[in-house]
Amino acid sequence: ANTPLLTLNNGTTIPQLGFGVFKVDPDETTRIVTDALEVGYRHIDTAAIYGNEEGVGAAIASSGIPRDELFVTTKLWNDRQTDAEAAFDESLGKLGLDYVDLYLIHWPTPQKDTFVQAWTSLEKIYASGRAKAIGVSNFLVPHLEKLLANTDVVPAVNQIELHPAHQQPEVTAFSREHGIAIEAWGPLGQGKYPLFETPEVSQAAEAHGKTPAQVVIRWHLQTGNIVFPKSNSRSRMAENFDVFDFELTSDEIAAISSLEREGRVGAHPDEVN
Ligand code: NAD
């Protein structure tokens, strides 16, 4: 089966399962993204700060896959919020693309208080057609409230840390109420806590003859999240993509959801500058 497409609030579609390249070594990115495209991924999530946009672009260029079958996201780094149009041009140049599918403000950096200004630039980029959708990342409710009150375009997505131990119910509910889709970063908890060994996950894996990682990815898909797990290994890329031949029961979903512990593994958005 194919990756489902979700429709964002501006009518563009996004493959619900993609491939993320955080911490993918720039020197290895072309090989790794080429593997991901061969495995079947059509949605790649990168960022200026990852330093690997050129490798992503090279893999896309040599893949022969028509551009309109791919979904490419990149992100504006924190030190460019007052200089977003130039930063965007640099990213587009490194990717070797005429447009990206989604451009995100990477962090709100509320202490700098420049995300409204940055968003105004993203609105211009969006109007020019060089980003087919624009969104935010790591925005909490107060950040979203301020953005919505002061700008015109509602973000298409909010990409936040989200996995069973850290489900962010407030920001998720607020985002969805405003038509903002949730992208879950660190969907597997970045391997930083023993998620795969919990009985809630391992029992579902056993019941379906799938791996714990596949169960967690399925939990995301069935709860409506967009996800892009990362792996350097082609066999795990394939494993993480092979999740469309089974369905978790509502009891299994509820059991995994009960793992909520406010267990953030990454930085707190108010503390990133
Ligand atoms: P993740 O939850 O996808 O975890 C990746 C880790 O899980 C890797 O170390 C890998 O070895 C392991 N893993 C992957 N597949 C596995 C499998 N099948 N079995 C066992 N282990 C497996 O974490 P992530 O990479 O941080 O998040 C995914 C993507 O989200 C990133 O690549 C990036 O694109 C995005 N991201 C965004 C932000 C942000 O601030 N917006 C922050 C972090 C990540």
Residues whose N, C-alpha, C, O or C-beta is under 5 A from the ligand:
A	BS01	NAD	G20 V21 F22 D45 H106 S137 Q159 W185 G186 P187 L188 G189 Q190 G191 A213 F228 P229 K230 S231 R236 E239
